[in-house]
């Protein structure tokens, strides 16, 4: 049996992209997780528990299945122990075809997977911070210090080192404000 698996994540909150890709495979069953949180993915656990020998799980990319490299290894072990297979469309992985991947390919996919994990967690953190009203990025220098630094610079009585020491405005920041 072909089983499609999808879960929401920041790049595909409604699973629309995943659904489009998985629907091309004509799965017998599609499992859609409602929550992306690793600890609350009940449908994933149920799917793994109810696998029968020869079943194949189809995902659009490894990140849709697992939250970390360790989690991916645990899931692969569980899938393999049941005599089942995994197909990841984006990475071109299909464990049912028996072909042996080269070490370089495996490492590349794991690096891409880990990159997706980090990227998704960063996006989620920035999104959560924005929802709470937190301003992200480097804090702005106070307007008073900037004006004082510009005045000191334009007076030509102070070196850049003295301006930085007295105002806390670096040379690059000062030049950026002078340009604008």
N, C-alpha and C positions, 0 to 999 in steps of 0.2 A: 504494500500500500504506500502511495506517495502522500506525505503529510507536509503541508506548507506551514511554516511558523512565522508569525510577525509580531512585533511589539513596537509601541510608540517610542520614539526618541526625538531629540530636538530637531534633527534634520527632516523628520517625517512623523510629525505628531499624530496625524490621522491614519497612518500606515498606507496612504494612497500610493506612494512610489513602490512600496513593497508589494502591495496588492496587484499593481499593474504588472510587475515582473513575475510574480509567482503564478498569476492567472495564465500566463503563457505556457506553463509547465503542465497544466491540467491535473492538479492534485486531486486525490480522492477526498481529502479532508483538509481544511485550512483552520489552523488554530490562531486566533488573534488575542494577544494579551491586552488587557485593558490598562495596565499600569506598567511603566518601564522599570520601576524600582526592583533591584536585584532580590530583595528580601520578600517581595510580595508577588512574585511571578508564579502563581499557583498553577496556571494552565501549562506552563513549561514542565513543572514537576509531574503533573498528571499525565502529560503527553509522554514523557520519558518512562514513567511507571507502566503505561499501557502499551508500550511498543511490543510488536510481535516480530519474531525472526523474519528477516528479509525486508522489513519496513525501511523507508528512506525518508528522512527529514530534509525538507528543502527550505533554505533561507536565501534572502537576497545577498546578505553579506554576513561574515562571521560575527560582527558586532550586534546584529539583530538577535543572535542566539545567546551570546555570553557577554559578561560585563568585564572580564579580565582574562588574562592569559591562563591563570590558574583555573578559573571557572570553565574556560573552554576545554582545558585538558580533562577536568572532572566530567564534563558532559560527553566528551569524546570517549572516555573510558566506559561510561554508563551505556552509551549507544553501542559501542563495540561489544560489551559484555552481553547484550541482548541479541547479538548477531544482526544488528541493523546498520544503516549507512547514513551518511550526511552528504548533502550536496549544497554548496554555496555558489550561487550564480555569479556574483561579481568577481570572486577569486578564481572561478573555474575549477573548483574542487569537487570531486565526486568520488567518495571512498568506495563505491560499489564497482568501479571499473577495474580494480585490481592493478592499475598502473602505479608504478612506484615514482613518487615525486623526487626530484633532485633536492639535495640539501639546500641549495641556494634558493630554490622556489619556496620551500617550507619556511626558511628564515625570512624571506621577503614577505610572505603572507602574514607571518606572525608580527613582523615590524609594522606592516600596514594595519593589522588588527589593533595592535597596541596604540598606534597613532590615532586610530578612530576612537578608541576608548578615552584617551587623554583629551582629544578634541571635543568629544561629546560631553565629557564631565566639565570641561572648561566652559563650553557654551551654556550648559545647564546652570553652572555657578554664576555666570554673568547674568543670565536671564533671571535667576532667583534674586540676585542682588538688585537688579533693576526694578523688580516687582516690589521690593522692600524700600525703594527710594534711595538706595546707596549709589553714590556717584563713583564709577570705576575710573581707573587710570591714575596717572600721577597728579598729586594735588597742585593746584595753581598757586603761584606766588602771589602775595598780597599786592594789591595795586599801589599801595603807598611805597613799598620797597622798590617796585618796578619804576615808579615815577622818580623816586630819589636816585636810583641807579642811572636812569637816563639823564637826569639833571647833572649828576656828577660827571658822566661821560661827556656830555656836551660842553661842560665848563673847561674841559681839557686840563684840569688841575690834578686829576687822580689817575693812577694806573689801573688797569683792569684788575690786578690783584687787590688793590686797595678797595675798589668798588665791591668786589666779591666779599672781601673781609667785612666791610661795613654793612652791606645790604643782604648778603646771602644769595645774590643773583650771579649766576655763572656767566662766563663770557658768551657761551652759545645762546643762553636764554636772553641775555642783553641784546645780542645782535638780532635775534629773532624778533624781539619787540621793536627794535629800531627799524627793521625792514617793513613792519606792518603799519 
